[in-house]
Amino acid sequence: MGTNQMTVRPTRQVTEQWADGPRTITVVDCGCGTEVYCDSSWANECFSCGTEYNGGGQMLAPRSQWGEETGEVF
């Protein structure tokens, strides 16, 4: 697999009660062994190793690489 391809880690779905009603959230088993609750559709950070995942559980590229194609800086 190339280094610029997103990786899908083992995931599961959980439903939690929020103030505005129930929400189904993707939970990722991060490579470091920590569960990451992907409650944001944008980016969800593993608090143990810093790896980020989108709302569907796909591993994102490091932030240092974000915007390379568009010239944006994060």
DSSP file (Angstrom, degrees, kcal/mol; ACC not computed):
  #  RESIDUE AA STRUCTURE BP1 BP2  ACC     N-H-->O    O-->H-N    N-H-->O    O-->H-N    TCO  KAPPA ALPHA  PHI   PSI    X-CA   Y-CA   Z-CA
    1    1 A M              0   0    0      0, 0.0     6,-0.0     0, 0.0     2,-0.0   0.000 360.0 360.0 360.0 136.8    0.0    0.0    0.0
    2    2 A G    >   -     0   0    0      1,-0.1     3,-1.3     4,-0.1     0, 0.0  -0.309 360.0-118.4 -70.8 157.6    1.3    3.5   -0.9
    3    3 A T  T 3  S+     0   0    0      1,-0.2    -1,-0.1    -2,-0.0     0, 0.0   0.682 111.0  57.7 -72.4 -16.3    2.0    6.0    1.9
    4    4 A N  T 3  S+     0   0    0      2,-0.1     2,-0.3    57,-0.1    -1,-0.2   0.369  85.9  98.3 -96.0   6.9   -0.6    8.4    0.5
    5    5 A Q  S <  S-     0   0    0     -3,-1.3     2,-0.2    55,-0.1    54,-0.0  -0.728  76.8-116.8 -94.3 143.0   -3.5    6.0    0.7
    6    6 A M        -     0   0    0     -2,-0.3     2,-0.4    52,-0.0    54,-0.1  -0.510  25.7-140.4 -76.4 146.2   -5.9    6.0    3.7
    7    7 A T        -     0   0    0     52,-0.4    52,-3.4    -2,-0.2     2,-0.6  -0.880   2.3-144.2-109.0 137.6   -6.1    3.0    5.9
    8    8 A V  B     -A   58   0A   0     -2,-0.4    50,-0.2    50,-0.2     3,-0.1  -0.909  17.8-160.8-102.1 121.9   -9.2    1.5    7.3
    9    9 A R        -     0   0    0     48,-1.0    21,-0.1    -2,-0.6     2,-0.0  -0.542  40.3 -74.1 -92.8 162.7   -8.8    0.1   10.8
   10   10 A P        -     0   0    0      0, 0.0    19,-2.5     0, 0.0     2,-0.3  -0.361  64.9-179.2 -56.7 133.7  -11.2   -2.4   12.4
   11   11 A T  E     -B   28   0B   0     17,-0.2     2,-0.3    -3,-0.1    17,-0.2  -0.850  21.4-169.9-133.4 166.7  -14.3   -0.5   13.4
   12   12 A R  E     -B   27   0B   0     15,-1.7    15,-3.0    -2,-0.3     2,-0.4  -0.947  23.8-119.7-147.6 165.9  -17.7   -1.0   15.0
   13   13 A Q  E     -B   26   0B   0     -2,-0.3     2,-0.3    13,-0.2    13,-0.2  -0.909  25.5-176.6-111.4 137.1  -20.8    1.2   15.4
   14   14 A V  E     -B   25   0B   0     11,-2.5    11,-3.4    -2,-0.4     2,-0.5  -0.964  18.2-139.9-127.8 149.5  -22.2    2.3   18.8
   15   15 A T  E     -B   24   0B   0     -2,-0.3     2,-0.3     9,-0.3     9,-0.2  -0.950  23.8-177.2-111.0 126.8  -25.4    4.3   19.4
   16   16 A E  E     -B   23   0B   0      7,-2.9     7,-2.8    -2,-0.5     2,-0.6  -0.890  28.5-116.4-121.5 151.1  -25.2    7.0   22.2
   17   17 A Q  E     -B   22   0B   0     -2,-0.3     2,-0.2     5,-0.2    -2,-0.0  -0.781  37.0-179.8 -87.2 122.8  -27.8    9.3   23.6
   18   18 A W  E >   -B   21   0B   0      3,-1.7     3,-2.1    -2,-0.6     0, 0.0  -0.709  45.2 -97.6-114.1 169.5  -27.0   12.9   23.0
   19   19 A A  T 3  S+     0   0    0      1,-0.3    -1,-0.0    -2,-0.2    -2,-0.0   0.838 126.4  45.1 -57.1 -34.6  -28.9   16.0   24.1
   20   20 A D  T 3  S-     0   0    0      1,-0.3    -1,-0.3     0, 0.0    -3,-0.0   0.273 129.1 -80.9 -94.6  11.8  -30.5   16.3   20.6
   21   21 A G  E <  S-B   18   0B   0     -3,-2.1    -3,-1.7     2,-0.0    -1,-0.3  -0.619  73.2 -23.6 119.7-178.4  -31.2   12.5   20.4
   22   22 A P  E     -B   17   0B   0      0, 0.0     2,-0.4     0, 0.0    -5,-0.2  -0.367  53.5-167.7 -69.8 144.1  -29.5    9.3   19.6
   23   23 A R  E     -B   16   0B   0     -7,-2.8    -7,-2.9    -2,-0.1     2,-0.5  -0.998  16.6-139.2-131.4 136.6  -26.3    9.3   17.5
   24   24 A T  E     -B   15   0B   0     -2,-0.4     2,-0.4    -9,-0.2    -9,-0.3  -0.854  27.4-169.1 -94.8 127.1  -24.6    6.4   15.9
   25   25 A I  E     -B   14   0B   0    -11,-3.4   -11,-2.5    -2,-0.5     2,-0.4  -0.922  20.7-126.4-122.3 139.9  -20.8    6.8   16.1
   26   26 A T  E     -BC  13  38B   0     12,-0.7    12,-3.2    29,-0.4     2,-0.5  -0.692  21.6-158.2 -81.2 135.1  -18.0    4.8   14.5
   27   27 A V  E     -BC  12  37B   0    -15,-3.0   -15,-1.7    -2,-0.4     2,-0.4  -0.978   7.5-157.7-116.5 125.5  -15.4    3.4   16.9
   28   28 A V  E     -BC  11  36B   0      8,-2.7     8,-2.6    -2,-0.5     2,-1.1  -0.829  17.2-136.6-105.1 138.4  -11.9    2.7   15.5
   29   29 A D  E     - C   0  35B   0    -19,-2.5     6,-0.2    -2,-0.4     5,-0.0  -0.813  34.1-145.4 -88.2  97.0   -9.4    0.3   17.0
   30   30 A C    >   -     0   0    0      4,-2.5     3,-2.0    -2,-1.1     0, 0.0  -0.202  20.3-111.4 -63.6 155.2   -6.3    2.4   16.6
   31   31 A G  T 3  S+     0   0    0      1,-0.3    -1,-0.1     2,-0.1    -2,-0.0   0.718 117.8  59.5 -60.0 -22.2   -3.0    0.7   15.8
   32   32 A C  T 3  S-     0   0    0      2,-0.2    -1,-0.3     1,-0.0     3,-0.1   0.540 122.6-103.8 -85.2  -6.2   -1.7    1.7   19.2
   33   33 A G  S <  S+     0   0    0     -3,-2.0     2,-0.3     1,-0.4    -2,-0.1   0.387  81.2 124.8 102.0  -3.2   -4.5   -0.2   20.9
   34   34 A T        -     0   0    0     -5,-0.0    -4,-2.5     1,-0.0     2,-0.4  -0.679  60.6-124.3 -90.7 143.1   -6.7    2.7   21.9
   35   35 A E  E     -C   29   0B   0     -2,-0.3     2,-0.5    -6,-0.2    -6,-0.2  -0.738  23.0-157.2 -83.4 132.7  -10.4    3.0   20.9
   36   36 A V  E     -C   28   0B   0     -8,-2.6    -8,-2.7    -2,-0.4     2,-0.7  -0.958   6.4-147.7-114.1 119.5  -11.1    6.2   19.0
   37   37 A Y  E     -C   27   0B   0     -2,-0.5     2,-1.6   -10,-0.2   -10,-0.2  -0.784   9.2-152.3 -86.1 114.4  -14.7    7.5   19.0
   38   38 A C  E     +C   26   0B   0    -12,-3.2   -12,-0.7    -2,-0.7     6,-0.1  -0.571  39.1 147.2 -90.5  74.0  -15.3    9.2   15.7
   39   39 A D        +     0   0    0     -2,-1.6     2,-0.4   -14,-0.1    -1,-0.2   0.489  56.7  69.4 -89.9  -3.4  -18.0   11.7   16.7
   40   40 A S  S    S-     0   0    0     -3,-0.2     4,-0.0     1,-0.1     0, 0.0  -0.931  70.2-148.9-111.2 139.0  -16.8   14.4   14.3
   41   41 A S  S    S+     0   0    0     -2,-0.4    14,-1.1    13,-0.1    15,-0.2   0.671  95.0  50.8 -76.4 -14.6  -17.2   14.0   10.6
   42   42 A W  S    S-     0   0    0      1,-0.3     2,-0.3    12,-0.2    -1,-0.1   0.965 121.9 -22.0 -88.0 -69.8  -14.0   16.0   10.0
   43   43 A A        -     0   0    0     11,-0.1     2,-0.4    12,-0.1    -1,-0.3  -0.989  47.4-168.1-152.2 137.7  -11.1   14.7   12.2
   44   44 A N  E     -D   53   0C   0      9,-2.1     9,-2.1    -2,-0.3     2,-0.3  -0.982  18.7-147.7-131.0 117.2  -10.9   12.5   15.4
   45   45 A E  E     -D   52   0C   0     -2,-0.4     2,-0.5     7,-0.2     7,-0.2  -0.671  13.4-127.6 -94.5 137.3   -7.6   12.3   17.2
   46   46 A C     >  -     0   0    0      5,-2.9     4,-2.1    -2,-0.3   -10,-0.1  -0.705  17.6-149.9 -74.2 122.9   -6.3    9.3   19.1
   47   47 A F  T  4 S+     0   0    0     -2,-0.5    -1,-0.1     1,-0.2   -11,-0.0   0.626  90.9  52.4 -75.1 -11.4   -5.3   10.7   22.4
   48   48 A S  T  4 S+     0   0    0      3,-0.1    -1,-0.2     1,-0.0    -2,-0.0   0.887 130.3   5.9 -88.0 -43.9   -2.6    8.1   22.9
   49   49 A C  T  4 S-     0   0    0      2,-0.1    -2,-0.2   -15,-0.0    -4,-0.0   0.545  91.9-117.9-121.6 -10.3   -0.6    8.4   19.7
   50   50 A G     <  +     0   0    0     -4,-2.1    -3,-0.1     1,-0.3     2,-0.1   0.416  58.3 149.0  88.6  -2.5   -2.1   11.4   17.8
   51   51 A T        -     0   0    0     -6,-0.1    -5,-2.9    11,-0.1     2,-0.3  -0.413  36.3-143.4 -63.6 140.8   -3.3    9.4   14.7
   52   52 A E  E     -D   45   0C   0      8,-0.4     8,-3.4    -7,-0.2     2,-0.3  -0.857  16.3-171.2-114.0 147.8   -6.4   11.0   13.2
   53   53 A Y  E     -DE  44  59C   0     -9,-2.1    -9,-2.1    -2,-0.3     6,-0.2  -0.947  20.6-123.7-131.3 149.2   -9.5    9.4   11.6
   54   54 A N    >   -     0   0    0      4,-2.4     3,-1.8    -2,-0.3   -12,-0.2  -0.261  46.7 -86.7 -81.1-179.5  -12.4   10.8    9.7
   55   55 A G  T 3  S+     0   0    0    -14,-1.1   -29,-0.4     1,-0.3   -17,-0.1   0.716 128.4  54.5 -63.3 -21.9  -16.0   10.1   10.8
   56   56 A G  T 3  S-     0   0    0    -15,-0.2    -1,-0.3     2,-0.1   -29,-0.1   0.444 121.7-102.7 -91.2  -1.0  -16.1    6.8    8.8
   57   57 A G  S <  S+     0   0    0     -3,-1.8   -48,-1.0     1,-0.3     2,-0.3   0.529  71.6 144.2  94.8   6.6  -13.0    5.5   10.5
   58   58 A Q  B     -A    8   0A   0    -50,-0.2    -4,-2.4     1,-0.1    -1,-0.3  -0.644  54.5-115.5 -81.2 135.4  -10.5    6.0    7.7
   59   59 A M  B     -E   53   0C   0    -52,-3.4   -52,-0.4    -2,-0.3    -6,-0.3  -0.496  32.0-141.0 -68.4 133.7   -7.0    7.0    8.9
   60   60 A L        -     0   0    0     -8,-3.4    -8,-0.4    -2,-0.2     3,-0.1  -0.617  19.3-101.7 -94.6 155.5   -6.1   10.5    7.8
   61   61 A A        -     0   0    0     -2,-0.2    -1,-0.1     1,-0.1     5,-0.1  -0.324  56.4 -80.3 -64.4 156.3   -2.7   11.7    6.5
   62   62 A P    >   -     0   0    0      0, 0.0     3,-2.4     0, 0.0     4,-0.5  -0.290  40.8-116.0 -57.3 146.5   -0.6   13.7    9.1
   63   63 A R  G >  S+     0   0    0      1,-0.3     3,-1.2     2,-0.2    11,-0.3   0.777 112.8  70.6 -58.3 -26.7   -1.7   17.3    9.3
   64   64 A S  G 3  S+     0   0    0      1,-0.3    -1,-0.3    10,-0.1    10,-0.1   0.731 101.5  46.6 -62.7 -19.2    1.7   18.4    8.0
   65   65 A Q  G X  S+     0   0    0     -3,-2.4     3,-1.6     2,-0.1    -1,-0.3   0.527  85.2 115.0 -98.1  -8.4    0.5   17.0    4.7
   66   66 A W  T <  S+     0   0    0     -3,-1.2     8,-0.3    -4,-0.5    -3,-0.0  -0.405  81.1  15.7 -65.6 135.2   -2.9   18.6    4.6
   67   67 A G  T 3>>S+     0   0    0     -2,-0.1     4,-2.2     6,-0.1     5,-0.9   0.477  79.9 129.7  85.2   3.5   -3.4   21.1    1.9
   68   68 A E  T <45S+     0   0    0     -3,-1.6    -2,-0.1     1,-0.2    -3,-0.0   0.894  77.0  47.0 -56.0 -40.2   -0.4   20.1   -0.2
   69   69 A E  T  45S+     0   0    0      1,-0.2    -1,-0.2     2,-0.1    -3,-0.1   0.780 122.8  33.7 -73.1 -25.7   -2.5   19.9   -3.3
   70   70 A T  T  45S-     0   0    0     -3,-0.4    -2,-0.2     2,-0.1    -1,-0.2   0.493 105.8-116.0-110.0  -6.0   -4.2   23.3   -2.7
   71   71 A G  T  <5 +     0   0    0     -4,-2.2    -3,-0.2     1,-0.3     2,-0.1   0.531  65.5 144.7  82.1   5.4   -1.4   25.2   -1.1
   72   72 A E      < -     0   0    0     -5,-0.9     2,-0.4     2,-0.0    -1,-0.3  -0.427  39.0-146.4 -75.4 153.7   -3.3   25.6    2.2
   73   73 A V              0   0    0     -2,-0.1    -6,-0.1     1,-0.1    -9,-0.1  -0.984 360.0 360.0-122.9 131.7   -1.4   25.5    5.5
   74   74 A F              0   0    0     -2,-0.4    -1,-0.1    -8,-0.3   -10,-0.1   0.353 360.0 360.0-116.1 360.0   -2.9   24.0    8.7
